[in-house]
Amino acid sequence: MNGTVVRSEIKECGALLNAKKCEDVLENIVLDSLDEMGSRSSLSREVDVGNDHWGMNYHEAAIFLEEGENNEKFDSHPRHPAALPAYLLVHNNWYYGLDLIASLVLLALAVAEEPAVADFTLPVGIHGTLELMALGIITIELFLKLQWTGFSTIWKHKRTSIKAGALLIMACEALIVLIRQESHFRVTRALRPIFLVDTKVCGNVRRFIRQIFQSLPPILDMLGLLMFFVSSYALLGYYLFSDHHHNLYFKTLPDSFVSMFVLLTTANFPDVMMPSYASSKWNAIFFISYIGTVLYVLMNLMLAVVYETFTGIEKDKFRKLLLHKRKACKLAFPLLVSKQNPDGIKFKQFSGMMQYYAPRISNRDVVLIFRQLNASGSGSLTSEEFFGIYDAASLRWHLKDPPDPWFNAAWPPLRFVCRAARALVLWKYFEHIVYVLIIGNGVAMFIRIAQSAQSLEESATMFSNSWDTYLFLSIFLFEALIRVIAIGWTQYIGSGWNIFDLGVTLAALLGSLVLLFNPTFTVVVILRPLRLLRLFKLKKRYRDIFGTLVLLSPLMWSTAVVMLVMYYFFAIIGMELFASSSEALKNCCVNTTVEDFFKYSANGTTAIGYYYMNNFGNLLSSGVTLFELTVVNNWFIIMDAFAHVTNQYSRIFFMLFYLYTMVVLTIVVASVLEAFRFRIQYKRQTSKRDEEQMLLEEVRVEWNSLISQVQDSKYIDGLRTNFVPGGVTIYVGKRRRNREVLQRRMYMAEIEKWLVEDEVLDRGIDLREVAEGILDSRLRDSTA
C-alpha cells in the first residue's frame, strides 16, 4: 500500500472513530499493507516478485472450492497460467449452455433421421450437417479440457475416454452419411446420450448412474439365482407339458424358457397355466410353487438386498463428498493466508476470494458469512473454521426481528390497511377459516360433478366455469393478497405452500377463462381440485410424505433422465432392428396365441386388434412401445409378434430391456424406501425446536468491530444501509431443508470419525497405531 492510500485511510479513519480506535485501525492497516502471500498460486505468471499477486491466489482458491462443490477430481485442476484461459472458457455458464444445446440437438436428430417422424423429416444433407456442427461444439469442449489436463487424460479418465471414442465414431459415421447422401445401419446413435449425461446440468444424473453400477454386484448375484430357478422350472415344464398337443407354451425348450421368463412378470398368467390345468388339476402346483418362489420370495429378497446396498452407498456417497469438499478447503487455505499470519485468513483475503467464488453475493452477505464462520471471534479464519464455507455460503440472511414492518414508511391510510391485514393473518383462527373455505370449494365441486349434463363440454363448464368457481377463486386470491400485504412479498414466497396456493389458484383461474372461450378444451378441469391438496398438510403422515417428496425431488429428476436415456438407447436399437417390420405386424402371427391382437382391417379392427401400433417405426412410437414394455402388462404379446415377423433371437432385445428396467426400477424403489426411512428416523431423533436451531444461524455485528475487521472505508460505506452505525445489528441466516443438511445432523457421530480417519491418513499415520494408542490409553486409565 503506498503513502497516498495510507494517508487517505488515516483521514477517513479519523472521521469515523476516536483517536484510540483510530490508532488500532491504522496499525491493522499498516500490517495489512505488509501482508505477503503464504504461498503463490501456480497460475501466477513469472513476473516481478514485488508486485501483488493476491488476485490470482483468490482465483485459484475459488477454483478449488468450485471443484469441491461440483465433486470434480483435483487431477483436472489447471496447474499453469497458460491453462487458465481454456479452463475459464469451458467452465463458463454460456459454454455450459452451448454444450447442453449441442447435446440436445444430437438427441433430437433421431426424430428427423430415417426412420423419421412423418412431419419432422429432414434431408440427409441438413441433419448430417447439424450433427457435425453439434459434434464439433462438443469436440472443441473436449479439446479445450485436454489443454490443461493433458492428452494422457483420455486413457486415464474413463468418462473422457468413452466420450472421445464416441465422438470419433459418430463423426466418421456422419461424414459417411453426408458423402453417401444416405443413412445406413447406425446403431451407434444409441450412444448419443453420453454427451447429455456429461454436461454440467447432469452432475446428479452421473452420480445416480454411478450408484446403479455400484449396486450391480448384489443385483447380478440375485439375477443369477433368479435365472437358475427360471431355467430349472423351464426344463421341468418342458418335460411335464411338451407332449400336451394343445399346449403351445412348452412345445420346445426355448418356448418353455420364454414362457417361464414371461411368467416371472405375471403378464401371461393364468393363460400359461390353463392348458396344463385343463389336463390335470394337480399341474397347478407347478405354477403356484414357481410364482411363490420366484416372484414373492426371490424378487422381494432382491429388493431387500438392493435396499441394504443402496443405503450403504448413499451414506458412503455423503462421506466422500464431505471429505472431497474438505480436501478442496485444505488446498484453498494456503492460498489465502499470509506469511505474517500463516494460521488464519483475514477478511480482506476472504472477501477477495468470494468475488471469484460467488461473484453475485452482496458485501453484506460476505461480512455475515465471515462472521458466522469465525466462531472464535479472532478476526481471522482458522483452517477448521474455513471448512464450513460451503454451508455458510448457502445461508440466506435477513434481519432478526426487523424494527419496522415493510409498510412502516407507507402512506398513513395504506399503513392502517397493512396493519389490519397483518393482525388478520396473525389471528389464531385465520388458518382454520382458510381450511373451511377449501373444504367448501371441495363440496361445491362434488355438487357440480354430480349434476347431470347434456355433454362433456357442458359438464366441464359447470365444474370449472360456474359462479361458485369464480367465487372461491376470488376468495383464494384475496387471501393471497392479504398475506402479501401482511408479511411482504419476499417473506410470502419464502414458503413453498404459499407458492403452491397462489400458483394453483392462478392456474385454475386461467383454465376457467380458457374454457370460457374454448369449451372443448376440457383438460383444464383438473386445475380446480388441486387446491384441495392443502388439506393433506393437516395430517402428520401426509406431511412426512410431502417432506419425503421434497427430499426425493433431485433423485426423481435424475431417475427421469436415466429412464429417458435408457429409452433412447433401446429405441435407437429397436428402430435399427425392427423399423422395417412395422407394417408386417398387421394381421401377423397367424395360428399363434397372439393372433387376435394383430387382426387389422381397413374398415376397422377388433377391440383388441390395435397392437400393430406398438412398433419401432420412429422415435416417438418406439418410446410408447418401450413404455408399454416397462409396464409389463401383455408385453409378451409385442415380443412374440416381433419374433414371428423377424426371428426368434429378437426376443433377446425385449428380455434385456425388461431386465434393465427391472434393475433401474428396483434401485428407484430402494431409494424411495431409504429416503422415507431416513426422514422418519430424522423426525424421531429431532424435535421441532432442534430442527429450527439447526436450520438457523444468528450473527451479531457490532459496528466498531466491523470497521476494525473490514479496514476499507469504501467497503464500510457500502455497508451503512445494512448495519446500524455505532450500534449492534443481528442477522439470521436460514439453511434450506435439503438432504445434505439433514444428513449432517443424522451422521454427526460418523462425521467425527470420518474426519479423524481422514486427518490420520493425510498425516501418513497408521490407523492400527492410532487404535493401539487409544487402547493403551484406556488400559492406563482403567488401571489408574
C-alpha positions in Angstrom: 0.0 0.0 0.0 1.5 3.4 -1.0 1.7 6.5 1.1 -1.2 8.3 -0.6 -3.6 5.4 0.2 -2.4 5.2 3.8 -3.0 8.9 4.3 -6.5 8.6 2.8 -7.2 5.7 5.2 -6.0 7.9 8.1 -8.3 10.8 7.1 -11.3 8.5 6.8 -10.5 6.7 10.0 -10.3 9.9 11.9 -13.7 10.9 10.7 -15.2 7.6 11.9 -13.5 6.8 15.2 -11.9 8.4 18.2 -8.2 8.7 18.5 -7.5 5.4 20.3 -9.6 3.3 17.9 -8.1 5.2 15.0 -4.6 4.1 16.2 -5.7 0.5 16.4 -7.3 0.5 13.0 -4.2 2.2 11.5 -2.0 -0.4 13.0 -4.1 -3.1 11.3 -4.0 -1.2 8.0 -0.2 -0.9 8.1 0.2 -4.6 9.0 -2.3 -5.5 6.2 -0.3 -3.5 3.7 2.8 -5.6 4.6 0.9 -8.9 4.1 2.9 -11.3 1.9 1.3 -14.3 0.3 1.9 -17.5 2.3 2.1 -19.5 -0.9 2.0 -18.4 -4.5 -0.6 -19.6 -7.0 0.6 -22.0 -9.6 -1.5 -19.9 -12.1 0.6 -16.7 -11.5 2.9 -15.7 -14.3 6.6 -15.3 -13.6 6.8 -11.5 -13.2 8.3 -9.2 -10.7 8.1 -10.7 -7.2 7.3 -7.4 -5.6 4.0 -7.0 -7.4 0.8 -8.0 -5.8 -0.4 -11.5 -6.8 -3.2 -11.9 -4.4 -5.8 -11.7 -7.2 -4.5 -14.9 -8.8 -4.4 -16.6 -5.4 -8.1 -15.7 -4.8 -8.9 -17.0 -8.3 -7.2 -20.4 -7.8 -8.7 -20.8 -4.3 -12.2 -20.2 -5.7 -11.4 -22.8 -8.4 -10.5 -25.3 -5.8 -13.8 -24.6 -3.9 -15.8 -25.0 -7.1 -14.1 -28.3 -7.8 -15.0 -29.5 -4.3 -18.6 -28.3 -4.7 -19.0 -30.0 -8.1 -17.2 -33.1 -7.0 -14.6 -32.8 -9.7 -11.3 -34.6 -9.4 -8.4 -32.4 -8.5 -6.1 -34.1 -11.1 -8.0 -32.0 -13.7 -7.1 -28.7 -11.8 -5.3 -26.2 -14.0 -1.6 -26.1 -12.9 -0.2 -23.5 -15.3 -1.0 -19.9 -16.3 -1.4 -21.0 -19.9 -4.1 -23.4 -18.9 -6.3 -20.8 -17.2 -8.0 -19.3 -20.4 -9.1 -22.7 -21.6 -10.3 -23.7 -18.2 -12.3 -20.5 -17.7 -13.9 -20.8 -21.2 -15.0 -24.4 -20.6 -16.2 -23.5 -17.0 -18.4 -20.7 -18.2 -22.2 -20.7 -17.9 -22.6 -19.7 -21.6 -20.4 -22.6 -22.7 -22.3 -24.9 -20.3 -25.5 -23.8 -22.1 -23.9 -24.3 -25.6 -22.7 -27.8 -24.6 -26.2 -28.7 -23.4 -27.9 -27.3 -26.5 -25.5 -29.3 -28.7 -26.2 -32.5 -26.8 -30.0 -32.0 -27.0 -29.7 -31.3 -30.8 -27.9 -34.6 -31.2 -30.7 -36.4 -29.4 -33.4 -34.6 -31.3 -31.9 -35.5 -34.7 -33.3 -39.0 -34.2 -36.7 -37.6 -34.8 -35.7 -36.3 -38.3 -33.4 -39.1 -39.4 -34.7 -42.3 -41.0 -36.9 -43.8 -39.8 -38.3 -40.3 -39.1 -41.5 -39.0 -37.7 -43.6 -38.0 -40.7 -43.9 -34.3 -40.0 -40.3 -33.8 -39.0 -38.3 -35.5 -41.8 -35.2 -33.6 -42.9 -33.0 -34.2 -46.0 -29.8 -36.1 -45.3 -27.6 -33.1 -46.0 -29.4 -31.0 -43.4 -29.5 -33.4 -40.5 -25.9 -34.6 -41.3 -24.6 -31.0 -41.2 -26.4 -30.3 -37.9 -24.9 -33.5 -36.5 -21.4 -32.5 -37.5 -21.9 -29.0 -36.0 -23.1 -30.4 -32.7 -20.3 -32.9 -32.6 -17.9 -30.0 -33.4 -19.0 -28.0 -30.4 -18.6 -31.0 -28.1 -15.2 -31.7 -29.7 -14.0 -28.2 -29.0 -15.0 -28.5 -25.4 -13.1 -31.8 -25.1 -10.0 -30.3 -26.8 -10.0 -27.3 -24.5 -10.3 -29.5 -21.5 -7.3 -31.5 -22.7 -5.3 -28.3 -22.9 -4.9 -28.2 -19.1 -5.4 -31.9 -18.2 -3.1 -33.3 -20.9 -3.9 -35.7 -23.7 -2.9 -38.6 -21.5 -6.2 -38.0 -19.6 -8.0 -39.7 -22.4 -6.5 -43.0 -21.3 -6.7 -42.3 -17.6 -10.1 -40.9 -17.2 -12.9 -43.4 -18.1 -15.6 -40.8 -18.8 -13.3 -38.8 -21.1 -12.1 -41.9 -23.0 -15.7 -43.1 -23.6 -16.7 -39.6 -24.7 -13.7 -39.3 -27.1 -14.3 -42.7 -28.6 -18.0 -41.9 -29.1 -17.1 -38.6 -30.8 -14.6 -40.2 -33.2 -17.1 -43.0 -34.2 -20.0 -40.6 -34.7 -18.0 -38.0 -36.6 -16.8 -40.7 -39.0 -20.4 -42.0 -39.5 -21.8 -38.5 -40.0 -19.2 -37.9 -42.7 -20.0 -41.2 -44.4 -23.7 -40.3 -44.4 -23.0 -36.9 -45.9 -20.8 -38.4 -48.6 -23.2 -41.2 -49.5 -26.3 -39.0 -49.0 -27.9 -42.0 -47.5 -28.3 -43.4 -44.0 -27.0 -46.8 -43.1 -27.3 -49.2 -40.1 -26.3 -46.7 -37.4 -26.8 -48.5 -34.1 -24.1 -46.3 -32.6 -26.6 -43.4 -32.5 -27.7 -45.1 -29.3 -24.6 -43.7 -27.6 -25.6 -40.0 -28.1 -27.0 -39.7 -24.5 -23.4 -40.0 -23.4 -22.9 -36.3 -24.3 -26.0 -35.2 -22.4 -25.0 -37.1 -19.3 -21.6 -35.5 -19.4 -23.0 -31.9 -19.3 -22.8 -29.7 -16.3 -26.6 -29.9 -15.5 -26.5 -33.7 -15.3 -24.0 -33.9 -12.4 -26.6 -35.6 -10.2 -27.5 -37.9 -13.1 -23.9 -39.1 -13.3 -23.9 -39.8 -9.6 -27.1 -41.8 -9.8 -25.7 -43.8 -12.7 -22.6 -44.4 -10.6 -24.8 -45.7 -7.8 -26.5 -48.0 -10.3 -23.2 -49.5 -11.3 -22.2 -49.8 -7.6 -25.4 -51.6 -6.8 -24.9 -54.0 -9.7 -22.9 -56.8 -7.9 -25.6 -57.8 -5.5 -28.2 -57.4 -8.2 -26.3 -59.6 -10.6 -25.9 -62.2 -7.8 -29.7 -62.3 -7.3 -30.3 -62.3 -11.1 -28.1 -65.3 -11.4 -30.1 -67.1 -8.7 -33.3 -65.9 -10.3 -32.3 -67.2 -13.8 -31.3 -70.6 -12.2 -34.9 -71.1 -10.9 -36.4 -69.8 -14.2 -34.2 -72.3 -16.2 -34.9 -75.1 -13.8 -38.6 -74.7 -14.0 -38.4 -74.2 -17.8 -36.7 -77.6 -18.0 -39.2 -79.2 -15.7 -42.1 -77.7 -17.6 -40.8 -78.9 -20.9 -40.6 -82.5 -19.7 -44.0 -82.2 -18.0 -46.1 -80.4 -20.6 -44.4 -80.6 -24.0 -46.4 -83.7 -25.0 -49.7 -81.9 -24.5 -50.8 -81.3 -28.1 -52.9 -78.2 -27.3 -50.3 -76.6 -25.1 -48.3 -74.1 -27.2 -46.3 -72.7 -24.3 -44.0 -75.7 -23.8 -43.6 -77.2 -27.2 -39.9 -76.7 -27.3 -37.2 -76.0 -24.7 -36.8 -72.3 -25.9 -40.6 -71.9 -25.8 -40.6 -73.3 -22.3 -37.9 -70.8 -21.1 -39.7 -67.9 -22.7 -42.9 -68.8 -21.1 -41.4 -69.1 -17.6 -39.4 -65.9 -18.1 -42.7 -64.0 -19.0 -44.4 -65.7 -16.1 -41.8 -64.0 -13.9 -43.6 -60.8 -14.7 -47.1 -62.5 -14.3 -48.0 -60.9 -17.7 -49.1 -64.3 -19.2 -50.8 -65.7 -16.0 -53.1 -67.6 -15.8 -53.1 -68.1 -19.6 -49.8 -70.1 -19.5 -51.3 -72.4 -16.8 -54.7 -73.1 -18.2 -53.9 -75.7 -20.9 -51.9 -77.7 -18.3 -54.5 -77.1 -15.7 -57.2 -78.5 -18.1 -55.2 -81.7 -18.4 -54.8 -82.2 -14.6 -55.7 -80.0 -11.7 -52.5 -81.1 -9.9 -50.4 -79.2 -12.5 -51.4 -76.0 -10.8 -48.9 -76.9 -8.1 -46.1 -76.4 -10.6 -47.1 -72.8 -11.4 -48.1 -71.9 -7.9 -44.7 -73.0 -6.5 -42.9 -71.2 -9.3 -44.7 -67.9 -8.7 -44.4 -68.2 -4.9 -40.6 -68.9 -5.1 -39.6 -66.6 -7.8 -42.0 -63.6 -7.5 -42.8 -63.4 -3.9 -39.6 -64.7 -2.4 -36.6 -64.0 -4.7 -37.9 -60.7 -6.2 -38.6 -59.3 -2.7 -35.3 -60.6 -1.5 -33.6 -58.8 -4.4 -35.3 -55.6 -3.3 -34.1 -56.1 0.3 -30.5 -56.7 -0.9 -30.6 -53.7 -3.2 -32.1 -51.6 -0.4 -29.3 -52.5 2.0 -26.7 -52.0 -0.6 -28.2 -48.6 -1.7 -28.3 -47.4 1.9 -24.7 -48.1 2.3 -23.8 -46.5 -1.0 -25.8 -43.4 -0.2 -24.0 -43.0 3.1 -20.7 -43.6 1.5 -21.5 -41.0 -1.2 -22.2 -38.4 1.5 -18.9 -39.3 3.2 -16.9 -39.0 0.1 -18.5 -35.7 -0.9 -17.9 -34.3 2.6 -14.2 -35.3 2.5 -13.8 -34.1 -1.0 -15.1 -30.6 0.0 -12.8 -30.7 3.0 -9.9 -31.5 0.7 -10.8 -28.6 -1.5 -10.8 -26.3 1.5 -7.3 -27.6 2.5 -6.0 -26.8 -1.0 -7.5 -23.4 -1.0 -6.5 -22.4 2.6 -2.7 -21.9 1.9 -3.5 -19.5 -1.0 -5.4 -17.2 1.3 -3.1 -16.9 4.3 -0.1 -14.5 4.6 3.4 -15.1 5.9 2.6 -12.7 8.8 -0.5 -14.8 9.7 0.0 -18.3 8.3 -2.7 -19.9 10.5 -5.7 -17.6 9.6 -7.5 -16.0 6.7 -8.1 -12.3 7.2 -11.3 -10.7 5.9 -9.5 -8.9 3.1 -8.4 -12.2 1.6 -11.7 -13.9 2.3 -13.7 -11.1 0.5 -11.2 -11.2 -2.4 -11.8 -14.9 -2.8 -15.6 -14.6 -2.6 -15.5 -12.2 -5.5 -14.4 -15.2 -7.7 -16.2 -18.0 -5.9 -19.6 -16.2 -5.5 -19.5 -13.0 -7.6 -23.2 -12.3 -7.2 -23.2 -12.3 -3.5 -23.6 -8.9 -1.7 -20.9 -7.3 0.5 -23.3 -7.6 3.4 -23.5 -11.4 3.0 -19.8 -11.7 2.7 -19.4 -10.0 6.1 -22.1 -12.2 7.6 -20.6 -15.4 6.2 -17.2 -14.4 7.6 -18.7 -13.6 11.0 -20.6 -16.9 11.0 -17.5 -18.9 10.2 -15.3 -17.0 12.7 -16.8 -18.6 15.8 -13.7 -17.8 17.8 -14.1 -14.1 17.1 -10.3 -13.8 16.5 -10.8 -11.8 13.3 -9.2 -14.5 11.1 -10.4 -17.9 10.0 -8.6 -21.0 11.1 -8.5 -23.9 8.7 -11.1 -25.7 10.8 -13.4 -22.7 10.6 -12.8 -22.3 6.9 -14.1 -25.9 6.3 -17.6 -24.6 6.9 -17.5 -22.3 3.8 -19.9 -24.4 1.7 -22.6 -24.5 4.4 -22.2 -20.8 5.3 -22.3 -19.7 1.7 -25.7 -21.4 1.3 -27.3 -19.4 4.1 -30.0 -16.8 3.2 -29.8 -13.8 5.5 -32.4 -11.5 6.9 -32.7 -9.1 9.9 -33.7 -10.7 13.2 -37.0 -9.0 14.4 -36.9 -6.1 12.0 -37.7 -3.0 14.0 -40.4 -1.9 11.5 -42.7 -3.9 9.2 -42.1 -3.4 5.5 -45.0 -1.0 5.3 -43.9 1.3 8.2 -42.9 4.1 5.8 -46.0 3.9 3.6 -48.8 6.5 3.3 -50.7 6.6 6.6 -54.1 5.3 5.3 -52.3 2.5 3.5 -50.3 1.7 6.6 -53.6 1.3 8.5 -54.8 -1.2 5.9 -51.5 -3.1 6.1 -51.6 -3.3 9.9 -55.2 -4.6 9.8 -54.1 -7.3 7.2 -51.2 -8.2 9.5 -53.4 -8.6 12.5 -55.8 -10.7 10.5 -53.1 -13.1 9.2 -51.7 -13.4 12.7 -55.1 -14.2 14.2 -55.1 -17.7 15.5 -58.3 -18.7 13.7 -57.2 -17.4 10.3 -55.8 -20.7 9.1 -58.9 -22.5 10.2 -61.1 -20.2 8.1 -58.9 -20.9 5.1 -59.3 -24.6 5.5 -63.0 -24.3 5.9 -63.1 -22.4 2.6 -61.1 -25.1 0.9 -63.5 -27.7 2.1 -66.4 -25.6 0.9 -64.7 -25.4 -2.5 -64.5 -29.2 -2.5 -68.2 -29.6 -1.6 -69.1 -27.2 -4.4 -67.1 -29.3 -6.8 -68.7 -32.5 -5.7 -72.2 -31.0 -6.2 -71.2 -29.8 -9.7 -69.9 -33.1 -10.8 -73.0 -34.9 -9.5 -75.2 -32.7 -11.6 -76.3 -34.2 -15.0 -75.3 -32.5 -18.2 -76.1 -33.0 -21.9 -72.4 -33.1 -23.0 -68.9 -33.3 -21.7 -68.4 -29.6 -22.6 -71.5 -28.6 -20.6 -70.3 -30.7 -17.6 -66.8 -29.1 -17.8 -68.3 -25.6 -17.9 -70.5 -26.3 -14.9 -67.5 -27.7 -13.0 -64.8 -25.1 -13.9 -66.6 -22.0 -15.2 -69.6 -21.5 -12.9 -70.3 -18.7 -10.5 -69.1 -20.8 -7.5 -65.8 -21.4 -9.3 -65.1 -17.6 -9.6 -66.4 -17.0 -6.1 -63.9 -19.4 -4.5 -61.0 -18.4 -6.8 -61.7 -14.7 -5.9 -61.6 -15.6 -2.2 -58.4 -17.5 -2.6 -56.8 -14.6 -4.5 -58.0 -12.2 -1.8 -56.4 -14.5 0.8 -53.1 -14.4 -1.0 -53.3 -10.6 -1.3 -53.9 -10.3 2.4 -50.9 -12.4 3.2 -48.7 -10.5 0.8 -49.8 -7.2 2.3 -49.3 -8.5 5.9 -45.8 -10.0 5.6 -44.4 -8.7 2.3 -43.7 -10.4 -1.0 -40.3 -11.7 -0.1 -41.4 -13.5 3.0 -44.6 -14.7 1.3 -42.7 -16.5 -1.5 -40.3 -17.9 1.1 -43.0 -20.5 1.9 -43.4 -23.4 -0.5 -47.1 -23.8 0.4 -47.8 -20.1 -0.3 -46.2 -20.5 -3.8 -48.3 -23.6 -4.3 -51.6 -21.9 -3.2 -51.0 -18.9 -5.4 -49.8 -21.0 -8.4 -52.8 -23.4 -8.5 -55.3 -20.5 -7.9 -53.9 -18.5 -10.8 -53.8 -21.7 -12.9 -57.4 -22.6 -12.1 -58.4 -19.0 -13.0 -56.6 -19.2 -16.3 -58.2 -22.6 -17.0 -61.6 -21.2 -16.4 -61.0 -18.3 -18.8 -59.7 -20.7 -21.4 -62.8 -22.9 -21.0 -65.0 -19.8 -21.4 -63.6 -19.1 -24.9 -63.0 -22.8 -25.9 -65.5 -25.1 -24.2 -63.9 -28.2 -25.9 -60.6 -27.8 -24.0 -61.9 -29.8 -21.1 -58.5 -30.8 -19.8 -58.4 -27.7 -17.6 -61.0 -29.2 -15.2 -58.0 -30.8 -13.4 -56.8 -27.4 -12.2 -59.6 -26.5 -9.8 -59.3 -29.6 -7.5 -55.5 -29.0 -6.9 -56.2 -26.6 -4.1 -57.6 -29.5 -2.1 -54.1 -30.8 -1.7 -53.6 -28.2 1.0 -55.8 -30.2 3.3 -53.3 -33.1 3.3 -51.0 -30.8 5.2 -53.2 -31.2 8.3 -52.2 -34.8 8.9 -48.7 -35.6 10.0 -48.3 -38.7 7.8 -49.1 -36.7 4.7 -46.6 -34.0 5.8 -44.0 -36.8 6.1 -44.9 -38.0 2.6 -44.6 -34.4 1.2 -41.3 -34.0 3.0 -40.0 -37.2 1.5 -41.1 -36.0 -1.9 -39.1 -32.8 -1.4 -36.0 -34.8 -0.4 -36.5 -37.1 -3.4 -37.1 -34.4 -6.0 -33.4 -34.3 -7.1 -33.3 -38.1 -7.2 -36.6 -38.2 -9.2 -35.1 -35.8 -11.7 -32.0 -38.0 -12.0 -34.2 -41.1 -12.3 -36.3 -39.4 -15.1 -33.2 -38.5 -17.1 -31.8 -42.0 -16.6 -35.1 -43.6 -17.8 -35.2 -41.3 -20.8 -31.6 -42.1 -21.7 -32.4 -45.8 -21.4 -35.5 -45.4 -23.6 -33.5 -43.5 -26.2 -30.8 -46.2 -26.2 -33.2 -49.1 -26.7 -35.4 -47.0 -29.1 -32.4 -46.4 -31.5 -31.5 -50.1 -31.4 -35.2 -51.1 -31.8 -35.5 -48.8 -34.8 -32.4 -50.2 -36.5 -33.5 -53.8 -35.9 -37.3 -53.6 -36.3 -38.3 -50.5 -38.2 -38.7 -52.3 -41.5 -41.0 -54.9 -39.8 -43.5 -52.3 -38.5 -46.0 -52.8 -41.4 -45.6 -56.5 -41.2 -47.3 -56.5 -37.8 -50.8 -56.1 -39.3 -52.5 -59.4 -39.5 -49.4 -61.2 -38.4 -48.9 -64.2 -36.0 -51.5 -66.5 -37.7 -52.1 -69.7 -35.8 -50.3 -68.4 -32.7 -51.6 -67.4 -29.2 -51.4 -63.7 -30.0 -53.1 -63.8 -33.4 -56.2 -61.9 -32.3 -54.2 -58.9 -31.0 -52.9 -58.1 -34.5 -56.0 -58.5 -36.7 -56.3 -55.4 -38.9 -58.9 -54.3 -41.4 -59.0 -51.0 -43.3 -62.7 -50.7 -42.4 -62.0 -51.1 -38.7 -60.4 -53.6 -36.4 -61.4 -55.6 -33.4 -61.5 -54.3 -29.8 -58.1 -55.8 -29.1 -56.6 -55.6 -32.6 -54.6 -52.4 -32.2 -51.3 -54.0 -31.2 -49.8 -53.4 -34.6 -49.4 -49.8 -33.5 -46.8 -50.9 -30.9 -43.8 -50.7 -33.3 -40.5 -49.1 -33.8 -41.4 -47.1 -36.9 -39.9 -43.9 -35.5 -38.6 -42.4 -32.2 -41.9 -41.4 -30.8 -43.7 -44.7 -31.4 -40.7 -46.5 -30.2 -40.9 -44.6 -26.9 -44.5 -45.5 -26.5 -43.8 -49.2 -27.2 -40.9 -49.2 -24.7 -43.2 -47.7 -22.0 -45.7 -50.4 -22.6 -42.9 -52.9 -22.2 -41.9 -51.2 -18.9 -45.4 -51.6 -17.5 -45.1 -55.4 -18.5 -48.9 -55.9 -18.9 -49.1 -58.0 -22.1 -45.6 -57.2 -23.0 -45.0 -60.7 -24.2 -47.6 -60.1 -27.0 -45.4 -57.5 -28.5 -42.3 -59.7 -28.1 -44.0 -62.7 -29.7 -45.2 -60.6 -32.7 -41.7 -59.3 -33.5 -40.3 -62.8 -33.0 -42.8 -64.0 -35.6 -42.2 -61.4 -38.2 -38.4 -61.3 -37.8 -36.7 -64.2 -36.0 -36.7 -65.9 -32.6 -33.5 -64.2 -31.5 -35.3 -60.9 -31.4 -36.7 -62.0 -28.0 -33.2 -61.2 -26.5 -33.8 -57.5 -27.1 -37.1 -57.5 -25.2 -35.8 -59.7 -22.4 -32.7 -57.5 -21.9 -34.9 -54.4 -21.8 -37.1 -55.9 -19.2 -34.1 -56.9 -17.1 -32.6 -53.4 -17.4 -35.8 -51.7 -16.4 -36.2 -54.1 -13.5 -32.8 -53.2 -12.2 -33.3 -49.5 -12.5 -36.8 -49.5 -11.0 -35.7 -51.8 -8.2 -33.0 -49.2 -7.3 -35.6 -46.4 -7.6 -37.9 -48.2 -5.2 -34.9 -48.9 -2.8 -34.0 -45.2 -3.0 -37.6 -44.2 -2.1 -37.7 -46.6 0.8 -34.3 -45.3 2.0 -35.4 -41.6 1.8 -38.7 -42.3 3.6 -36.9 -44.3 6.3 -34.2 -41.6 6.6 -36.9 -38.9 7.1 -38.8 -40.9 9.7 -35.7 -41.6 11.7 -34.7 -37.9 11.5 -38.1 -36.8 12.7 -37.9 -39.2 15.6 -34.5 -38.0 16.7 -35.0 -34.3 16.1 -37.6 -32.1 17.8 -39.1 -29.1 16.1 -37.0 -26.8 18.3 -33.8 -28.7 17.5 -34.6 -28.5 13.8 -35.2 -24.8 13.9 -31.9 -24.3 15.7 -30.2 -26.5 13.1 -31.6 -24.5 10.2 -30.9 -21.1 11.6 -27.7 -19.3 12.4 -27.6 -16.0 14.3 -24.8 -13.4 13.7 -24.3 -10.3 15.9 -22.4 -7.5 14.3 -21.1 -4.5 16.3 -20.3 -1.5 14.1 -16.9 -0.6 15.6 -15.7 -4.2 15.4 -16.9 -4.3 11.8 -14.7 -1.3 10.9 -11.8 -3.0 12.6 -12.4 -6.2 10.7 -13.0 -4.7 7.2 -10.4 -1.9 7.3 -11.6 -0.5 4.0 -13.5 2.8 4.1 -15.2 2.3 0.7 -16.4 -1.2 1.7 -17.7 0.3 5.0 -19.6 3.0 3.2 -21.4 0.3 1.2 -22.5 -1.4 4.4 -24.1 1.6 6.2 -27.6 0.7 4.9 -27.3 -2.9 6.1 -25.9 -2.3 9.6 -26.5 0.3 12.3 -23.6 2.8 12.5 -22.4 2.9 16.1 -24.8 0.2 17.2 -25.4 -3.5 17.0 -27.2 -5.4 14.2 -28.4 -9.0 14.4 -28.9 -11.1 11.3 -30.4 -14.6 11.0 -29.2 -17.0 8.3 -31.5 -19.8 7.1 -30.5 -23.0 5.5 -32.6 -24.9 3.0 -34.0 -28.1 4.4 -32.3 -30.4 1.9 -30.9 -33.9 2.2 -27.3 -32.8 2.8 -28.3 -30.6 5.7 -30.3 -33.4 7.3 -27.5 -35.9 6.7 -25.1 -33.7 8.6 -27.5 -33.9 11.5 -28.1 -37.6 11.3 -24.4 -38.6 10.9 -22.8 -36.3 13.5 -21.0 -39.2 15.2 -19.9 -40.8 12.0 -18.7 -37.4 10.6 -16.4 -37.0 13.6 -15.0 -40.5 13.0 -14.6 -39.8 9.2 -12.7 -36.6 9.9 -10.3 -38.2 12.3 -9.6 -41.0 9.9 -9.1 -38.5 7.0 -6.7 -36.4 9.2 -4.8 -39.6 10.2 -4.5 -40.7 6.5 -3.3 -37.2 5.5 -0.6 -37.2 8.0 0.5 -40.7 7.0 -0.2 -42.2 10.4 -1.0 -45.9 10.6 -4.6 -46.4 11.8 -3.6 -49.5 13.7 -1.1 -47.5 15.7 -3.8 -45.0 16.5 -6.1 -47.8 17.6 -3.3 -49.3 19.7 -2.6 -45.9 21.2 -6.2 -45.4 22.2 -6.3 -48.9 23.6 -3.2 -48.4 25.7 -4.6 -45.1 26.9 -7.8 -46.7 28.0 -5.9 -49.5 29.8 -3.8 -47.0 31.7 -6.9 -45.1 32.7 -8.6 -48.3 33.9 -5.5 -49.3 35.8 -5.3 -45.9 37.4 
